[in-house]
């Protein structure tokens, strides 16, 4: 496959092959979009408006992509269990998280009803809460942002809604805005 740049820094190949699950089952997974005429522009916009500014500020060497695009094939592996350990390979919520971008199911419907694209990343040497502070203060036009913890990756998406919806999670994994009200308030002010 020819090298396709999604923005100033990241290639489509990197965006599609960065997950641990892909690395584990690479020989069995087709990681690339099937609906590329719609998915590629969505990934390019995510890079242009979200990823490029983050890398411009924090540096390309500090940016660690942990989850980019999720192909139909990768989705199957994320939903399944490892045959040796019996543990689930990963978590996937295609109807919510925008990692499948504009891919369509066998009925021709988008996996996620909200158009856009998403990625998870962390910045080496910077706690994730400080990165979120920067994203909010720079008024990046994100759609959704999930804060999993100070030393965990950040999930961020770009889509036409630009909801600027920020969530964190309770110890049991339930989404909440408790404890992050300062980000929620700042993000809501940007919508006005």
C-alpha positions as CSV (number, residue, x, y, z in Angstrom):
1,X,0.0,0.0,0.0
2,X,1.4,3.4,-0.9
3,X,2.2,5.8,1.9
4,X,-0.7,8.1,2.6
5,X,-0.2,11.0,5.0
6,X,-3.2,11.9,7.1
7,X,-1.7,15.2,8.3
8,X,1.7,16.6,8.8
9,X,2.9,13.7,10.9
10,X,1.0,10.5,10.8
11,X,0.4,8.0,7.9
12,X,-2.7,5.9,7.3
13,X,-0.6,2.8,8.0
14,X,0.5,4.0,11.4
15,X,-3.1,5.1,12.2
16,X,-4.4,1.6,11.3
17,X,-1.7,-0.6,12.9
18,X,-0.8,1.0,16.2
19,X,-3.0,-1.1,18.5
20,X,-1.6,-3.9,20.6
21,X,-4.3,-6.2,19.2
22,X,-3.3,-5.5,15.7
23,X,0.4,-6.1,16.6
24,X,-0.6,-9.5,18.1
25,X,-2.6,-10.7,15.2
26,X,-1.1,-8.7,12.3
27,X,-1.0,-11.6,9.9
28,X,-4.7,-12.2,10.3
29,X,-6.1,-8.6,10.3
30,X,-6.8,-6.3,7.4
31,X,-6.5,-2.9,9.3
32,X,-7.4,-0.6,6.5
33,X,-10.7,1.2,5.7
34,X,-13.1,-0.3,3.2
35,X,-15.1,2.9,2.8
36,X,-12.0,4.9,2.1
37,X,-13.8,7.6,0.0
38,X,-15.5,8.8,3.3
39,X,-13.2,7.4,6.0
40,X,-10.0,8.9,4.7
41,X,-11.3,12.5,4.7
42,X,-12.6,12.0,8.2
43,X,-9.2,10.8,9.4
44,X,-7.5,13.7,7.6
45,X,-9.8,16.2,9.3
46,X,-9.1,14.6,12.7
47,X,-5.4,15.0,12.0
48,X,-5.7,18.5,10.6
49,X,-7.8,20.0,13.5
50,X,-6.8,17.8,16.5
51,X,-3.6,15.7,16.0
52,X,-1.4,18.2,14.1
53,X,-1.9,21.0,16.7
54,X,-1.2,18.6,19.6
55,X,2.0,17.3,18.0
56,X,3.0,20.9,16.9
57,X,2.9,21.9,20.6
58,X,4.1,18.7,22.4
59,X,6.5,17.4,19.8
60,X,6.3,14.4,17.4
61,X,8.7,12.4,19.6
62,X,6.4,12.8,22.6
63,X,3.2,11.8,20.8
64,X,2.3,8.1,21.3
65,X,-0.8,6.9,19.3
66,X,-2.3,3.9,21.1
67,X,-5.5,3.5,19.1
68,X,-6.4,5.0,15.8
69,X,-8.7,3.6,13.1
70,X,-10.6,0.4,13.8
71,X,-11.3,-1.7,10.7
72,X,-14.2,-4.2,10.6
73,X,-11.5,-6.9,10.8
74,X,-9.8,-5.4,13.8
75,X,-13.2,-4.9,15.5
76,X,-13.8,-8.7,15.4
77,X,-10.5,-9.3,17.1
78,X,-11.1,-6.7,19.7
79,X,-14.4,-8.3,20.6
80,X,-13.0,-11.8,20.8
81,X,-10.9,-13.6,23.5
82,X,-7.3,-14.5,23.3
83,X,-7.2,-18.3,22.7
84,X,-4.3,-18.8,25.1
85,X,-5.3,-16.5,28.1
86,X,-9.0,-16.5,27.6
87,X,-9.0,-12.7,28.2
88,X,-10.8,-10.3,25.9
89,X,-8.4,-8.7,23.4
90,X,-9.8,-5.2,24.0
91,X,-12.7,-2.9,24.4
92,X,-14.7,-1.6,21.5
93,X,-17.8,0.5,21.2
94,X,-18.2,1.3,17.5
95,X,-21.7,2.8,17.9
96,X,-20.2,5.5,20.3
97,X,-16.5,6.1,19.9
98,X,-16.0,7.1,16.3
99,X,-12.9,4.9,15.9
100,X,-14.5,3.2,12.8
101,X,-15.0,6.6,11.2
102,X,-17.3,6.2,8.2
103,X,-17.2,2.5,7.8
104,X,-20.5,0.8,7.1
105,X,-22.0,-2.5,8.2
106,X,-23.5,-5.2,5.9
107,X,-26.8,-3.2,5.9
108,X,-25.0,-0.1,4.6
109,X,-25.4,1.8,7.8
110,X,-22.5,3.6,9.6
111,X,-21.3,1.7,12.7
112,X,-21.3,5.0,14.5
113,X,-24.2,7.4,13.9
114,X,-22.1,10.4,14.7
115,X,-19.9,11.1,11.7
116,X,-16.2,11.8,12.4
117,X,-13.1,9.9,13.5
118,X,-11.2,9.3,16.7
119,X,-7.9,8.3,18.2
120,X,-6.4,7.6,21.6
121,X,-3.0,8.9,22.5
122,X,-0.7,10.0,25.3
123,X,2.1,12.5,25.6
124,X,5.4,11.2,27.0
125,X,6.5,13.3,30.0
126,X,3.1,15.1,30.4
127,X,0.3,14.0,32.6
128,X,-2.9,13.5,30.7
129,X,-4.8,16.1,32.8
130,X,-2.3,18.8,31.7
131,X,-2.7,17.7,28.1
132,X,-6.5,18.1,28.4
133,X,-6.0,21.5,30.1
134,X,-4.0,22.5,26.9
135,X,-6.6,21.1,24.5
136,X,-9.4,23.0,26.2
137,X,-7.5,26.2,26.6
138,X,-6.4,26.1,22.9
139,X,-10.1,25.7,21.9
140,X,-9.5,22.6,19.7
141,X,-12.8,21.8,18.0
142,X,-13.1,18.2,19.3
143,X,-16.4,16.3,19.3
144,X,-15.8,14.0,22.3
145,X,-12.9,13.7,24.8
146,X,-12.6,10.8,27.3
147,X,-10.2,11.3,30.2
148,X,-9.3,7.9,31.6
149,X,-6.7,9.2,34.2
150,X,-3.5,11.1,34.7
151,X,-1.3,8.3,33.4
152,X,-3.6,6.9,30.8
153,X,-4.2,7.7,27.1
154,X,-6.8,10.4,26.1
155,X,-9.6,9.5,23.7
156,X,-10.4,12.4,21.3
157,X,-12.6,12.7,18.2
158,X,-13.4,15.2,15.5
159,X,-16.7,15.3,13.9
160,X,-19.2,17.8,12.3
161,X,-21.1,18.2,15.6
162,X,-18.1,19.7,17.5
163,X,-20.0,18.9,20.7
164,X,-16.9,19.4,22.9
165,X,-18.3,16.7,25.2
166,X,-15.9,15.7,28.0
167,X,-16.3,12.6,30.1
168,X,-14.3,10.7,32.7
169,X,-15.1,7.3,34.2
170,X,-16.0,6.0,37.6
171,X,-14.0,3.0,39.0
172,X,-16.8,0.7,37.6
173,X,-16.4,2.2,34.1
174,X,-19.5,4.4,34.0
175,X,-19.1,7.8,32.2
176,X,-19.4,10.8,34.3
177,X,-18.6,14.5,34.4
178,X,-18.0,14.6,38.2
179,X,-14.6,15.8,39.1
180,X,-14.0,17.4,35.7
181,X,-16.5,20.3,35.9
182,X,-13.8,22.9,35.2
183,X,-13.2,21.3,31.7
184,X,-16.9,20.8,31.1
185,X,-17.6,24.4,31.9
186,X,-14.8,25.7,29.7
187,X,-15.8,23.5,26.8
188,X,-19.4,24.6,27.0
189,X,-18.4,28.2,26.9
190,X,-16.7,27.5,23.6
191,X,-20.0,26.3,22.1
192,X,-21.6,29.7,22.6
